[in-house]
């Protein structure tokens, strides 16, 4: 980054810090990029899951029909690539939890399924695509944690012999209507919306940001992005940007 660009970046981070401090109702909308710095692969980046080679394309494997027709292959991929249980919250997760504690951040709307926001301490997290930490038996409804699924051999089964289903939204499955309604409600209340680490290419989740009608819309992403009504765009790693913001406000 050149000297001029560096200065511009610093000014943008100062502006963001000021808006956060002055916000009465901040909402954060995050995607895969929030967790890449915790070692969880981004589905769509150049080195993400979609560009790796498997017997079937990942988007087919993590579909409802594949889960039903080839459960063994589904769970082999799922355990290997989607259960990143050793990942720890990074600077972005931690700052959002601190901002919630201070009454600034009112909600985190997440497209991720890793539960790292909760691990960092955030209480109000709307998980649009579910969570790997919740798994249920399709036969009797008994709940199981992610460790049980990870350590199971082959297809994870309940003690009643029913097949387990992760509480994550697979391709061909609708989003949870309650989560969508909650997300819309929070976006409509927000005066500051920070969108971070998402390409906004997954619908209907990405379309939710249209419900924001507050004062400031900020987009932080490694790749440059065009989002309608963006007032401030910061190109860079969300963890690095949030670390710099934290030094200015806490």
C-alpha positions in Angstrom: 0.0 0.0 0.0 1.4 3.4 -1.0 1.8 6.3 1.4 -1.2 8.1 0.0 -3.4 5.0 0.1 -2.1 4.3 3.7 -3.2 7.8 4.7 -6.6 7.3 3.1 -7.0 4.0 4.9 -6.2 5.6 8.2 -8.7 8.4 7.6 -11.4 5.9 6.8 -10.6 3.9 10.0 -10.8 7.1 12.0 -14.2 7.9 10.4 -15.5 4.4 11.2 -14.3 4.6 14.8 -16.1 8.0 15.2 -19.4 6.6 13.7 -19.2 3.5 16.0 -18.7 5.7 19.1 -21.6 7.9 18.1 -23.9 5.1 17.2 -27.1 4.4 19.2 -28.0 1.3 17.3 -25.1 -0.4 15.4 -25.8 -3.7 13.5 -23.1 -5.9 12.0 -23.8 -8.1 9.0 -21.0 -10.6 8.4 -20.0 -13.5 6.1 -17.3 -16.0 5.6 -14.5 -13.4 5.5 -15.1 -12.8 9.2 -13.9 -16.3 10.0 -11.1 -16.8 7.5 -8.7 -15.2 10.0 -9.7 -17.9 12.4 -8.6 -20.6 9.9 -12.0 -21.4 8.5 -12.0 -21.5 4.6 -14.1 -19.0 2.7 -16.4 -20.8 0.4 -16.0 -18.5 -2.6 -12.5 -17.0 -2.4 -9.8 -18.1 -4.8 -8.5 -20.6 -2.3 -11.9 -21.3 -0.8 -13.9 -24.6 -0.7 -15.5 -24.0 -4.1 -12.1 -24.1 -5.9 -11.0 -27.4 -4.3 -11.4 -30.7 -6.0 -13.7 -33.5 -4.7 -15.6 -36.4 -6.3 -18.5 -34.0 -6.5 -18.6 -30.2 -6.5 -19.0 -28.9 -2.9 -22.2 -27.0 -3.7 -23.7 -30.4 -4.7 -22.4 -32.2 -1.6 -23.8 -29.7 0.8 -27.3 -29.9 -0.7 -30.4 -31.4 0.9 -30.8 -34.0 -1.9 -27.2 -35.2 -1.5 -27.6 -35.4 2.3 -30.6 -37.7 1.7 -29.2 -39.8 -1.2 -25.5 -40.1 -0.3 -25.3 -39.5 3.5 -21.9 -41.2 4.0 -20.2 -39.0 1.3 -22.1 -35.9 2.7 -20.8 -36.5 6.3 -17.3 -37.3 5.1 -17.1 -33.9 3.5 -19.0 -32.2 6.3 -16.8 -33.5 9.1 -13.6 -32.9 7.1 -14.3 -29.4 5.7 -17.1 -27.8 7.7 -16.5 -28.8 11.3 -13.6 -26.5 12.2 -13.9 -27.1 15.9 -10.4 -25.9 16.9 -11.0 -22.4 15.4 -10.9 -19.5 17.9 -12.5 -16.1 17.7 -10.4 -13.4 16.1 -10.1 -9.6 16.5 -13.4 -8.9 14.7 -15.4 -11.4 16.8 -13.9 -10.0 20.0 -14.5 -6.3 19.2 -18.1 -7.0 18.3 -18.7 -8.7 21.6 -17.1 -5.8 23.5 -19.3 -3.3 21.6 -22.3 -5.3 22.5 -21.3 -5.2 26.1 -21.0 -1.4 25.9 -24.5 -1.2 24.4 -23.3 0.0 21.0 -23.6 -3.2 18.9 -27.2 -4.3 19.1 -27.1 -7.4 16.9 -24.8 -9.5 14.8 -26.4 -11.0 11.7 -24.2 -13.8 10.5 -24.1 -16.0 7.4 -21.5 -18.2 9.2 -22.3 -21.5 10.9 -19.2 -21.8 13.2 -20.6 -20.2 16.4 -17.4 -18.0 16.9 -19.4 -14.9 17.6 -21.0 -16.6 20.6 -17.7 -18.0 21.7 -16.3 -14.5 21.7 -19.1 -13.4 24.0 -21.8 -11.9 21.7 -25.3 -12.6 22.9 -27.5 -11.3 20.2 -26.5 -13.3 17.1 -28.9 -14.1 14.3 -27.6 -17.1 12.4 -29.1 -17.0 8.9 -27.6 -20.3 7.9 -27.8 -22.2 11.2 -25.0 -23.6 13.3 -22.8 -26.7 13.3 -23.2 -26.8 17.1 -26.8 -27.9 16.8 -27.6 -31.3 15.4 -30.9 -33.2 15.8 -32.2 -36.7 15.2 -34.6 -36.8 12.3 -36.5 -39.6 14.0 -36.9 -38.5 17.7 -35.6 -34.9 17.7 -32.9 -35.5 20.3 -30.2 -32.8 20.2 -26.4 -33.5 19.8 -23.4 -31.2 19.7 -20.7 -30.8 17.0 -18.2 -32.9 18.9 -20.5 -35.9 18.8 -20.9 -35.6 15.0 -17.2 -35.0 14.5 -16.2 -38.1 16.5 -18.9 -40.4 15.1 -17.9 -43.1 12.6 -19.6 -42.9 9.2 -23.1 -41.5 9.3 -23.8 -40.0 12.8 -26.7 -41.8 14.5 -28.9 -41.1 17.5 -29.2 -43.7 20.3 -32.6 -44.5 18.7 -30.8 -45.3 15.4 -32.2 -42.3 13.7 -29.9 -40.3 11.3 -28.7 -36.9 12.6 -29.1 -33.7 10.6 -27.0 -30.7 11.3 -29.0 -27.5 12.0 -27.4 -25.7 9.0 -29.2 -24.5 5.9 -28.1 -26.7 3.0 -28.6 -25.9 -0.7 -32.3 -26.5 -1.7 -33.4 -25.7 1.9 -35.2 -22.4 2.8 -33.8 -20.0 5.4 -35.4 -20.0 8.8 -38.3 -17.5 8.6 -37.9 -16.5 12.3 -34.2 -15.6 11.6 -35.1 -13.5 8.5 -37.8 -11.6 10.4 -35.4 -10.9 13.3 -32.7 -9.7 10.9 -35.1 -7.4 9.1 -36.3 -5.9 12.4 -32.7 -5.2 13.5 -31.7 -3.7 10.1 -34.7 -1.4 10.2 -33.7 -0.1 13.7 -30.0 0.4 12.9 -28.5 3.9 12.5 -25.1 2.3 11.5 -24.7 -0.9 9.5 -21.3 -2.5 9.0 -21.1 -5.2 6.4 -17.9 -7.2 6.7 -16.3 -10.2 5.0 -19.1 -11.1 2.6 -19.4 -10.9 -1.1 -23.2 -10.5 -0.7 -23.6 -13.2 -3.4 -25.8 -15.6 -1.4 -29.5 -14.9 -1.7 -31.9 -14.4 -0.1 -29.5 -13.5 2.8 -27.7 -10.8 0.8 -31.0 -9.1 -0.1 -31.7 -8.4 3.6 -29.3 -5.4 3.6 -31.8 -3.5 1.4 -33.9 -3.1 4.6 -31.3 -0.8 6.2 -32.4 2.8 6.0 -30.2 4.3 8.7 -27.5 7.0 8.6 -24.2 5.2 7.7 -23.5 2.1 5.6 -20.0 0.8 5.8 -18.5 -2.1 3.8 -15.3 -3.8 4.8 -14.0 -6.5 2.5 -10.7 -7.8 1.1 -12.1 -7.5 -2.5 -13.5 -4.2 -3.7 -17.3 -4.2 -3.6 -20.1 -2.1 -4.8 -23.1 -2.0 -2.4 -25.8 0.6 -3.1 -25.8 3.6 -0.7 -22.4 2.7 0.8 -21.0 5.8 2.5 -17.7 4.3 3.4 -15.8 1.4 1.8 -12.7 -0.1 3.4 -10.7 -2.6 1.4 -8.8 -4.9 3.8 -8.9 -7.7 6.3 -11.8 -7.3 8.7 -9.6 -8.4 11.7 -6.9 -5.8 10.9 -9.5 -3.1 10.3 -11.2 -3.9 13.6 -7.9 -4.1 15.5 -7.1 -0.6 14.3 -10.6 0.7 15.2 -10.3 -0.9 18.7 -7.2 1.1 19.4 -9.1 4.3 18.7 -12.2 3.6 20.7 -11.4 1.4 23.6 
